[in-house]
Amino acid sequence: MRDTSKRLLPLYVTLIIYLLINTFIMFTSLNKIYITIINPLFLLLIAILTHFLTTGFRNRNRNKYSKRQNVLIIVIGYCLIYYLSGLFFGFVKNSYSLSIWGIISNFISFFTIVIFQEFIRYKLVSVTKKKYVLYLITLLFIMIDVDFHYLVNIDSSVMMFRYVLESVVPIVILNITLTYLAYRVSLTATLLYRGVLTAITLFSPILPNHEWIVTNFLYLMMLMFLVISIDYLTMLDDRRTRKRELRSEKSSWGFFALALLFILFVIGVFKYQPIAIMSDSMYDYFARGDAVVIEKLNADEKKNIKVGDILHYRHENTYITHRVIKIEERDGSYVFFTKGDNNDDPDNWEVYESDINGIIRFRIKYVGWPSVWLYELLS
């Protein structure tokens, strides 16, 4: 019972075998079947083995409620910053299928892996007493997540460097964070943290168009805030009454609900969406640093656009907010011509119905300046 290393040796061997199989299968035609069926089943068997081999060990963590609550708040903060950044980086359409079957299929394929991997990680970490073992566990899970199939097919040092920065570094930071949460907090915390990040990637209709440096920076900031706050809570004496916990829990869920509504508003789930203004092309109706709220239009509503309306549309991968000065009808569709109020000449391109995102309904002075400053800082 006390010799945990010998007791867990079969589990470590099994995980190494799993890593080798995971790497080998990626080079074969069984890749798709492995991802959707074999891999989740394999992880389920390892999770069952983990449960039996770690039964009887005492959990070291105290004050888990406050720490989980802290993780929740930090994850919500990350979501707010993540989607707000899209106001100046722009958004891209999610490449994952958002059909009913696509959502169900992705949920089963990805979340079963998330649950089983984090269960195994938590059980291993919770019985570990030596820090070097924590490092080895983290390294093992990093290797499991890295796409070696893509890695070995890279034929230039530039592409290798880019892959490391864009893919490997976020995987490293993510696994360090998850191991830390498993060691310091609980299984629930790791599932919450990884579950939210996975859900955003799979199910959000649009995602901020980040460069790798922004993604890595956000991951590092989350790790830093988690370490500082959880280490602080670890030093406190956990003597809260149940009444205080319930009151705090209600406040947290209220904050979570409001934050969720705000995130949905920012990313454009609702009919209306805020946009930061980056230039003075429409001065003085609105200026750089202001924010405008657009009403998204469907195909029928686009037929009702009039001269004088201000459109928010896409042109050559850039979003533009200019006024309609002329409309032509061609083959049952409308073509729009626009101009910035502060520009001398009309725009030298045509705007089609498919380019239009929405129409400006009202403006808010100065609210967009934080987005403008951050955009300039990172540009």
SULVEN-V592023 format. One record per residue. RES is the residue in one letter. PHI is phi in radians with two decimals (* if undefined). PSI is psi in degrees with one decimal (NA if undefined). Layout:
# SULVEN-V592023
res=RES phi=PHI psi=PSI
res=RES phi=PHI psi=PSI
This chain:
# SULVEN-V592023
res=M phi=* psi=-40.5
res=R phi=-1.38 psi=-27.9
res=D phi=-1.49 psi=80.3
res=T phi=-1.16 psi=-32.5
res=S phi=-1.07 psi=-47.1
res=K phi=-1.18 psi=-38.3
res=R phi=-1.16 psi=-36.4
res=L phi=-1.62 psi=-0.6
res=L phi=-0.98 psi=-44.8
res=P phi=-1.03 psi=-33.7
res=L phi=-1.21 psi=-43.8
res=Y phi=-1.10 psi=-39.8
res=V phi=-1.10 psi=-42.1
res=T phi=-1.09 psi=-40.8
res=L phi=-1.15 psi=-37.5
res=I phi=-1.16 psi=-40.8
res=I phi=-1.08 psi=-41.6
res=Y phi=-1.06 psi=-41.8
res=L phi=-1.08 psi=-43.6
res=L phi=-1.14 psi=-43.7
res=I phi=-1.13 psi=-42.5
res=N phi=-1.02 psi=-40.1
res=T phi=-1.25 psi=-42.5
res=F phi=-1.16 psi=-43.5
res=I phi=-1.09 psi=-31.7
res=M phi=-1.09 psi=-17.0
res=F phi=-1.69 psi=5.5
res=T phi=-2.06 psi=173.9
res=S phi=-1.30 psi=-6.8
res=L phi=-1.47 psi=6.7
res=N phi=-0.91 psi=-50.3
res=K phi=-1.17 psi=-43.8
res=I phi=-1.12 psi=-38.7
res=Y phi=-1.11 psi=-45.4
res=I phi=-1.12 psi=-43.4
res=T phi=-1.49 psi=-28.3
res=I phi=-2.15 psi=-60.1
res=I phi=-1.15 psi=-45.6
res=N phi=-1.05 psi=-50.1
res=P phi=-1.02 psi=-39.1
res=L phi=-1.18 psi=-40.9
res=F phi=-1.07 psi=-44.7
res=L phi=-1.15 psi=-34.3
res=L phi=-1.07 psi=-44.2
res=L phi=-1.12 psi=-40.3
res=I phi=-1.16 psi=-37.4
res=A phi=-1.11 psi=-40.9
res=I phi=-1.11 psi=-44.4
res=L phi=-1.08 psi=-41.1
res=T phi=-1.06 psi=-43.4
res=H phi=-1.04 psi=-45.7
res=F phi=-1.23 psi=-36.7
res=L phi=-1.32 psi=-21.3
res=T phi=-1.85 psi=1.4
res=T phi=-1.12 psi=133.7
res=G phi=1.82 psi=-14.6
res=F phi=-1.40 psi=141.2
res=R phi=-1.51 psi=135.8
res=N phi=-1.30 psi=133.3
res=R phi=-1.49 psi=-17.8
res=N phi=-1.40 psi=137.6
res=R phi=-2.08 psi=165.6
res=N phi=0.99 psi=38.6
res=K phi=-1.18 psi=-31.5
res=Y phi=-1.05 psi=-51.0
res=S phi=-1.09 psi=-37.5
res=K phi=-1.21 psi=-42.1
res=R phi=-1.08 psi=-41.3
res=Q phi=-1.06 psi=-40.3
res=N phi=-1.13 psi=-42.0
res=V phi=-1.06 psi=-43.2
res=L phi=-1.02 psi=-46.5
res=I phi=-1.11 psi=-42.2
res=I phi=-1.18 psi=-38.7
res=V phi=-1.13 psi=-40.8
res=I phi=-1.09 psi=-43.5
res=G phi=-1.04 psi=-41.0
res=Y phi=-1.07 psi=-43.8
res=C phi=-1.07 psi=-41.4
res=L phi=-1.06 psi=-50.0
res=I phi=-1.14 psi=-39.6
res=Y phi=-1.03 psi=-49.2
res=Y phi=-1.38 psi=-32.5
res=L phi=-1.10 psi=-32.6
res=S phi=-1.10 psi=-23.5
res=G phi=-1.15 psi=-17.5
res=L phi=-1.13 psi=-28.1
res=F phi=-2.05 psi=-18.6
res=F phi=-1.55 psi=-18.8
res=G phi=1.54 psi=167.6
res=F phi=-2.07 psi=153.2
res=V phi=-2.19 psi=153.5
res=K phi=-1.26 psi=139.4
res=N phi=-1.15 psi=132.4
res=S phi=-1.40 psi=-15.1
res=Y phi=-1.37 psi=148.3
res=S phi=-1.16 psi=132.9
res=L phi=-1.93 psi=17.3
res=S phi=-1.26 psi=164.1
res=I phi=-1.00 psi=-47.4
res=W phi=-1.17 psi=-38.2
res=G phi=-1.10 psi=-42.7
res=I phi=-1.11 psi=-45.5
res=I phi=-1.09 psi=-45.7
res=S phi=-1.09 psi=-45.5
res=N phi=-1.17 psi=-37.0
res=F phi=-1.06 psi=-47.4
res=I phi=-1.13 psi=-45.5
res=S phi=-1.15 psi=-43.1
res=F phi=-1.61 psi=-42.9
res=F phi=-1.32 psi=-27.1
res=T phi=-1.12 psi=-40.1
res=I phi=-1.14 psi=-43.2
res=V phi=-1.03 psi=-49.0
res=I phi=-1.11 psi=-48.1
res=F phi=-1.20 psi=-42.2
res=Q phi=-1.10 psi=-43.4
res=E phi=-1.26 psi=-31.1
res=F phi=-1.11 psi=-46.3
res=I phi=-1.10 psi=-45.6
res=R phi=-1.02 psi=-48.7
res=Y phi=-1.07 psi=-44.2
res=K phi=-1.12 psi=-40.8
res=L phi=-1.15 psi=-45.1
res=V phi=-1.20 psi=-37.5
res=S phi=-1.19 psi=-19.5
res=V phi=-1.84 psi=3.6
res=T phi=-1.55 psi=134.7
res=K phi=-1.95 psi=-16.0
res=K phi=-1.88 psi=134.6
res=K phi=-1.17 psi=-33.9
res=Y phi=-1.13 psi=-27.5
res=V phi=-1.20 psi=-36.7
res=L phi=-1.06 psi=-41.0
res=Y phi=-1.12 psi=-41.1
res=L phi=-1.17 psi=-39.4
res=I phi=-1.09 psi=-44.1
res=T phi=-1.08 psi=-44.6
res=L phi=-1.07 psi=-40.4
res=L phi=-1.07 psi=-45.2
res=F phi=-1.23 psi=-31.2
res=I phi=-1.09 psi=-46.1
res=M phi=-1.11 psi=-33.9
res=I phi=-1.14 psi=-35.7
res=D phi=-1.45 psi=-22.7
res=V phi=-1.26 psi=137.4
res=D phi=-1.49 psi=91.3
res=F phi=-1.24 psi=-27.3
res=H phi=-1.05 psi=-45.2
res=Y phi=-1.24 psi=-36.6
res=L phi=-1.08 psi=-44.8
res=V phi=-1.31 psi=-14.5
res=N phi=-1.64 psi=0.9
res=I phi=-1.31 psi=127.7
res=D phi=-1.93 psi=12.0
res=S phi=-2.54 psi=151.7
res=S phi=-1.18 psi=-31.2
res=V phi=-1.14 psi=-46.2
res=M phi=-1.14 psi=-37.0
res=M phi=-1.10 psi=-45.7
res=F phi=-1.07 psi=-42.0
res=R phi=-1.15 psi=-41.6
res=Y phi=-1.10 psi=-40.9
res=V phi=-1.07 psi=-45.4
res=L phi=-1.21 psi=-42.3
res=E phi=-1.42 psi=-29.8
res=S phi=-2.08 psi=-48.8
res=V phi=-1.24 psi=-45.2
res=V phi=-1.03 psi=-48.1
res=P phi=-1.04 psi=-35.9
res=I phi=-1.12 psi=-41.7
res=V phi=-1.09 psi=-49.1
res=I phi=-1.09 psi=-43.0
res=L phi=-1.05 psi=-45.5
res=N phi=-1.26 psi=-32.7
res=I phi=-1.09 psi=-44.1
res=T phi=-1.09 psi=-45.1
res=L phi=-1.16 psi=-40.2
res=T phi=-1.13 psi=-40.4
res=Y phi=-1.08 psi=-44.8
res=L phi=-1.13 psi=-39.5
res=A phi=-1.12 psi=-37.8
res=Y phi=-1.32 psi=-40.5
res=R phi=-1.67 psi=-25.4
res=V phi=-2.11 psi=-95.8
res=S phi=-2.90 psi=171.5
res=L phi=-1.07 psi=-40.0
res=T phi=-1.00 psi=-40.1
res=A phi=-1.13 psi=-42.6
res=T phi=-1.17 psi=-40.1
res=L phi=-1.16 psi=-39.8
res=L phi=-1.09 psi=-49.2
res=Y phi=-1.09 psi=-54.6
res=R phi=-1.25 psi=-33.6
res=G phi=-1.09 psi=-43.2
res=V phi=-1.13 psi=-46.1
res=L phi=-1.08 psi=-40.3
res=T phi=-1.18 psi=-42.1
res=A phi=-1.10 psi=-40.5
res=I phi=-1.04 psi=-45.6
res=T phi=-1.14 psi=-38.9
res=L phi=-1.49 psi=-38.3
res=F phi=-2.00 psi=-8.4
res=S phi=-1.32 psi=129.9
res=P phi=-1.06 psi=-36.4
res=I phi=-2.31 psi=155.3
res=L phi=-2.32 psi=145.7
res=P phi=-1.03 psi=140.0
res=N phi=-1.51 psi=71.9
res=H phi=-1.45 psi=148.9
res=E phi=-1.46 psi=165.2
res=W phi=-1.04 psi=-34.4
res=I phi=-1.14 psi=-34.4
res=V phi=-1.24 psi=-44.8
res=T phi=-1.03 psi=-47.5
res=N phi=-1.13 psi=-37.8
res=F phi=-1.11 psi=-45.1
res=L phi=-1.11 psi=-41.3
res=Y phi=-1.09 psi=-42.3
res=L phi=-1.15 psi=-40.0
res=M phi=-1.11 psi=-41.3
res=M phi=-1.09 psi=-44.5
res=L phi=-1.06 psi=-43.6
res=M phi=-1.09 psi=-47.4
res=F phi=-1.13 psi=-37.6
res=L phi=-1.12 psi=-46.3
res=V phi=-1.09 psi=-46.5
res=I phi=-1.11 psi=-47.9
res=S phi=-1.25 psi=-40.3
res=I phi=-1.27 psi=-38.2
res=D phi=-1.10 psi=-35.7
res=Y phi=-1.16 psi=-44.1
res=L phi=-1.14 psi=-31.8
res=T phi=-1.10 psi=-29.8
res=M phi=-1.39 psi=-15.9
res=L phi=-1.49 psi=152.5
res=D phi=-1.45 psi=124.7
res=D phi=-1.47 psi=87.4
res=R phi=-2.20 psi=33.5
res=R phi=-1.31 psi=145.6
res=T phi=-1.43 psi=159.6
res=R phi=-1.13 psi=-33.3
res=K phi=-1.10 psi=-41.8
res=R phi=-1.19 psi=-36.9
res=E phi=-1.10 psi=-43.1
res=L phi=-1.11 psi=-42.0
res=R phi=-1.13 psi=-41.5
res=S phi=-1.18 psi=-37.3
res=E phi=-1.14 psi=-41.8
res=K phi=-1.09 psi=-41.0
res=S phi=-1.11 psi=-39.8
res=S phi=-1.12 psi=-44.1
res=W phi=-1.18 psi=-33.2
res=G phi=-1.13 psi=-44.3
res=F phi=-1.09 psi=-42.1
res=F phi=-1.06 psi=-43.2
res=A phi=-1.11 psi=-44.2
res=L phi=-1.15 psi=-42.1
res=A phi=-1.12 psi=-40.0
res=L phi=-1.10 psi=-43.6
res=L phi=-1.08 psi=-40.0
res=F phi=-1.14 psi=-42.4
res=I phi=-1.06 psi=-45.7
res=L phi=-1.09 psi=-36.0
res=F phi=-1.16 psi=-44.0
res=V phi=-1.17 psi=-41.6
res=I phi=-1.42 psi=-4.9
res=G phi=1.58 psi=25.2
res=V phi=-1.21 psi=-33.9
res=F phi=-1.53 psi=179.2
res=K phi=-1.13 psi=-29.9
res=Y phi=-2.00 psi=148.7
res=Q phi=-2.56 psi=136.1
res=P phi=-1.43 psi=145.1
res=I phi=-2.37 psi=133.1
res=A phi=-1.46 psi=140.9
res=I phi=-1.64 psi=126.2
res=M phi=-1.79 psi=-9.0
res=S phi=-2.44 psi=173.8
res=D phi=-1.79 psi=22.3
res=S phi=-1.15 psi=-20.3
res=M phi=-1.90 psi=14.9
res=Y phi=-1.13 psi=135.1
res=D phi=-1.92 psi=16.8
res=Y phi=-1.12 psi=-46.1
res=F phi=-2.58 psi=158.3
res=A phi=-2.20 psi=170.2
res=R phi=-1.00 psi=131.5
res=G phi=1.70 psi=-12.7
res=D phi=-1.41 psi=169.3
res=A phi=-2.17 psi=143.8
res=V phi=-2.14 psi=154.3
res=V phi=-1.94 psi=122.3
res=I phi=-1.73 psi=146.7
res=E phi=-1.75 psi=116.2
res=K phi=-1.23 psi=139.2
res=L phi=-1.97 psi=139.6
res=N phi=-1.53 psi=-179.1
res=A phi=-1.05 psi=-40.8
res=D phi=-1.22 psi=-38.8
res=E phi=-1.18 psi=-28.7
res=K phi=-1.15 psi=-23.4
res=K phi=-1.20 psi=-18.9
res=N phi=-1.67 psi=4.4
res=I phi=-1.13 psi=137.9
res=K phi=-2.08 psi=160.5
res=V phi=-1.06 psi=131.9
res=G phi=1.83 psi=-20.2
res=D phi=-1.22 psi=150.8
res=I phi=-1.82 psi=119.3
res=L phi=-1.70 psi=149.4
res=H phi=-1.98 psi=112.4
res=Y phi=-2.45 psi=168.5
res=R phi=-1.86 psi=131.7
res=H phi=-2.44 psi=115.8
res=E phi=0.90 psi=53.9
res=N phi=1.12 psi=19.5
res=T phi=-2.25 psi=136.6
res=Y phi=-1.54 psi=133.5
res=I phi=-2.20 psi=143.3
res=T phi=-2.16 psi=95.1
res=H phi=-2.33 psi=165.3
res=R phi=-1.57 psi=143.6
res=V phi=-1.34 psi=126.8
res=I phi=-2.00 psi=-13.0
res=K phi=-2.80 psi=145.3
res=I phi=-2.32 psi=133.2
res=E phi=-2.15 psi=145.8
res=E phi=-1.81 psi=127.4
res=R phi=-2.37 psi=117.3
res=D phi=0.92 psi=41.9
res=G phi=1.47 psi=-2.3
res=S phi=-2.07 psi=164.1
res=Y phi=-1.89 psi=141.7
res=V phi=-2.04 psi=132.6
res=F phi=-1.98 psi=145.2
res=F phi=-2.06 psi=134.5
res=T phi=-2.22 psi=166.3
res=K phi=-2.75 psi=140.5
res=G phi=-1.32 psi=135.2
res=D phi=-0.98 psi=-31.3
res=N phi=-1.68 psi=2.0
res=N phi=-1.62 psi=148.5
res=D phi=-1.30 psi=-35.8
res=D phi=-2.07 psi=153.2
res=P phi=-1.13 psi=160.9
res=D phi=-1.15 psi=139.0
res=N phi=-1.63 psi=41.8
res=W phi=-2.56 psi=164.0
res=E phi=-1.77 psi=146.6
res=V phi=-1.97 psi=123.0
res=Y phi=-1.73 psi=162.6
res=E phi=-0.99 psi=-37.3
res=S phi=-1.19 psi=-18.6
res=D phi=-1.43 psi=-18.6
res=I phi=-1.44 psi=129.6
res=N phi=-1.61 psi=-44.0
res=G phi=-3.07 psi=-170.7
res=I phi=-2.19 psi=142.2
res=I phi=-1.29 psi=129.2
res=R phi=-1.86 psi=-40.1
res=F phi=-2.78 psi=166.1
res=R phi=-2.17 psi=156.3
res=I phi=-2.27 psi=118.5
res=K phi=-1.13 psi=135.1
res=Y phi=1.21 psi=-8.5
res=V phi=-1.16 psi=-26.2
res=G phi=-1.47 psi=-2.1
res=W phi=-1.04 psi=-41.7
res=P phi=-0.99 psi=-38.5
res=S phi=-1.17 psi=-40.1
res=V phi=-1.10 psi=-45.7
res=W phi=-1.10 psi=-43.8
res=L phi=-1.15 psi=-38.8
res=Y phi=-1.08 psi=-44.1
res=E phi=-1.17 psi=-34.8
res=L phi=-1.14 psi=-38.6
res=L phi=-1.64 psi=-7.7
res=S phi=-1.37 psi=NA
